[in-house]
């Protein structure tokens, strides 16, 4: 029987396999500011992990962030 952590990991892995943005450079809008970088992960709990072009990793909540077209 799967534990909760194993189920969460399986769901995370399935989600990542469907996410076309992982590994790609994107720009998001958060609190009225643009942030550009490479998507390194997507978490159900934390949100979008973006390695910013200027160095740090920033985590963006899906409820307050928009991917810029």
Kinemage of the C-alpha trace (Angstrom):
@kinemage 1
@onewidth
@group {chain A} dominant
@subgroup {mainchain}
@vectorlist {calphas} color= white
{ca unk a 1} P 0.000 0.000 0.000
{ca unk a 2} L 1.284 3.483 -0.893
{ca unk a 3} L 1.991 6.001 1.819
{ca unk a 4} L 0.758 9.584 1.545
{ca unk a 5} L 4.296 10.771 0.645
{ca unk a 6} L 4.561 8.168 -2.130
{ca unk a 7} L 1.172 9.227 -3.494
{ca unk a 8} L 2.203 12.876 -3.409
{ca unk a 9} L 5.485 12.093 -5.171
{ca unk a 10} L 3.671 10.073 -7.833
{ca unk a 11} L 1.224 12.931 -8.442
{ca unk a 12} L 4.110 15.426 -8.577
{ca unk a 13} L 6.001 13.284 -11.107
{ca unk a 14} L 2.890 12.891 -13.271
{ca unk a 15} L 2.238 16.642 -13.167
{ca unk a 16} L 5.837 17.410 -14.166
{ca unk a 17} L 5.607 15.005 -17.092
{ca unk a 18} L 2.672 17.082 -18.392
{ca unk a 19} L 4.226 20.483 -17.712
{ca unk a 20} L 5.771 21.861 -20.902
{ca unk a 21} L 7.412 24.801 -19.121
{ca unk a 22} L 9.925 22.847 -16.994
{ca unk a 23} L 13.403 23.598 -18.289
{ca unk a 24} L 12.218 26.531 -20.396
{ca unk a 25} L 12.762 30.241 -19.921
{ca unk a 26} L 9.581 32.176 -19.144
{ca unk a 27} L 8.468 35.527 -17.765
{ca unk a 28} L 5.863 35.754 -15.038
{ca unk a 29} L 4.052 38.731 -13.545
{ca unk a 30} L 3.809 38.828 -9.758
{ca unk a 31} L 2.730 41.849 -7.684
{ca unk a 32} L 2.944 43.994 -10.825
{ca unk a 33} L 6.571 43.057 -11.541
{ca unk a 34} L 8.044 40.929 -14.320
{ca unk a 35} L 10.359 38.064 -13.366
{ca unk a 36} L 12.247 36.085 -16.018
{ca unk a 37} L 14.080 32.814 -15.626
{ca unk a 38} L 14.094 29.069 -16.191
{ca unk a 39} L 11.365 26.856 -14.685
{ca unk a 40} L 13.046 24.270 -12.483
{ca unk a 41} L 10.059 22.721 -10.693
{ca unk a 42} L 6.335 22.923 -10.098
{ca unk a 43} L 4.980 21.996 -6.676
{ca unk a 44} L 1.384 21.344 -5.741
{ca unk a 45} L 1.923 23.027 -2.378
{ca unk a 46} L 4.539 25.721 -3.042
{ca unk a 47} L 3.984 26.715 -6.677
{ca unk a 48} L 6.304 27.508 -9.574
{ca unk a 49} L 10.068 27.384 -8.905
{ca unk a 50} L 11.844 29.827 -11.197
{ca unk a 51} L 15.655 30.142 -11.409
{ca unk a 52} L 15.796 33.857 -12.112
{ca unk a 53} L 18.156 35.201 -14.754
{ca unk a 54} L 19.918 37.245 -12.064
{ca unk a 55} L 20.663 34.173 -9.924
{ca unk a 56} L 18.266 33.318 -7.092
{ca unk a 57} L 15.429 30.795 -7.143
{ca unk a 58} L 12.044 32.363 -6.466
{ca unk a 59} L 8.828 30.471 -5.776
{ca unk a 60} L 5.611 31.876 -7.223
{ca unk a 61} L 2.115 31.002 -5.999
{ca unk a 62} L -0.230 30.148 -8.876
{ca unk a 63} L -3.052 32.157 -7.296
{ca unk a 64} L -1.087 35.423 -7.504
{ca unk a 65} L 1.132 34.900 -10.552
{ca unk a 66} L 0.504 35.038 -14.303
{ca unk a 67} L 2.707 33.679 -17.081
{ca unk a 68} L 3.407 36.527 -19.505
{ca unk a 69} L 2.683 35.715 -23.139
